[in-house]
C-alpha cells in the first residue's frame, strides 16, 4: 500500500465512504469512481483496516479492569465531582466536591454485583407427591 492509499484508507475509517476518502487523499474524481472498489477490496487494505479498527476499539472502549478501577476509586472517595457554585455578582465558578454517599454506595453495589456477592436465597424444597397413571385406552 502506497502512502496515498494509506491516507485514503485512514480517511475511510473516519468517514466510511470509499470515494470521498479517496478524494480527500488527493485522487481525481474519475480515478476514485473507477478504482475505489478494487483498492478497498484488496487483502492488504482489508487487513490494515481491521488492524486500525482494533487499535481504535482498544483505545476508546473501557475494558473490565478500567471500569472496576473507576468504580473502586468512586467507592473509596478518590474521585471528585465538578459543580457550578454561585460566586457573587451573578458569576459562577466550577468547584470540585466530594462524591456523595449515595454515589459511593451505588459504586459498591455495582462492584458487588460483578463479584456475585449478593445472591437471593430461594428455598426450593417442597412436599410434592407425584402420581402418574399410564392409560393406553380400551383393552380388548
N, C-alpha and C positions, 0 to 999 in steps of 0.2 A: 504494500500500500504506500503510495507516494504522499508527501506532505499535504498536498491539496486535497486528496481523497480523505486523509485523516481529519482535516478541518471540516470537510463536508459531513463525515460520519459523526464528529463531535457536535456539529450543529443539528444533525438529525436527532441525536439523543435529547437535545433541548426542545426542538420544535415538533418532531415527529413527522415531518413532511420531507420526503426524499428530494423532490425537485427544488423546493425553496432552500433546503440546506445546501444543495449544490450551487445555487445562485449566490448564496452568501459566501461560499468558499471561493467564488470567482469564476465559475464556469459560465459559458454562454447559455442563453435560454435554449437554443437549438440542441446543444450538447447535452444539457440537463434533460430535455424532453426525450432524447433518443437513448441515453445511456444510464439513466438513474436506476432503472430496474436491474440492469446487468451488473452495475457496480455494487449495488446493495445486496445482490443475490450471491456474490462471491463468498466462498467459505471463510477466507481470512477476514473479510469485513464483518461477517456474522459473528465470528469468534471475538473480534475486537469489541463489537457492540455488547456481547454477552459479558465480557471481562469488565468493561466500563460500567455496565449496569450493576454488577456485583459490588464494585467499589463504591458506587453511589449509594446502593442499598445499605452497605455496611457502615457508611459514614452518617447517613441521615436517620436510620431507624435504630432506636434504642434496643439493646439486647436485654435478656433477662437480668444479667448481672447489673447493668446500669440502672434498670428500674428498681431493683432491690436496694442498691446503694442509695438511690434518691429517696425512696420511702424510709429507709433506715435513718438517713440524715434528717428528714422531717420529724420522724418519731422522736429522735433524740434532741430536737430543738436546735440543730446545727444550721438550719436554713432560716431565712427571714422573708417577710412578705413586704412588698412596697405598696404604700397607700398615700393618697393625697391628703395633706393637712393644711388647714387654713392658717396663714401666717400674718394676718392683719392686713388692712387696707385692700382686701379683696384678692390678695395674692395667695397662691397655693405652692407648697413645696412637697417634694417627694420625700417620704420618711420610711425608713425600714423599721418594721415592728416584728416582734416575736410571733411565731406561728401559734395559733390558738390551740387550746387543749382539745377541742373538737377535731381539728385537722390532725393533730398528733394521734388521737385515738383512731381516726379513720385509717391513717398510715399503718398503725399497729394491726388493725383488723385485716387490711389487705395482705400484710406480711404473714399473719397467722393463717389466712385462707390459703396462701401459696404453699405453706408448710403443712397444711391439713391439720392444724392444731385444734380446730373447732369442728367437732362432729356431733351430729344429733344422735342421741341414744334412742333406739327404737326397739321395743320389746316385740319380738316376732314369735314368741311362744304362744301356743293356742291349744285348746282342748277340743279337737275335731274328731268325729268318728265318720269314717267314710264307708258307706255301703254301696256296693257295686253289684248290679244284677244284670246278667247277660241273657238277653232274650232273642232266640232265633226264630221266633214266630210259631206257627202251628206245627206240632209234630204229628206225623202220620204213623 
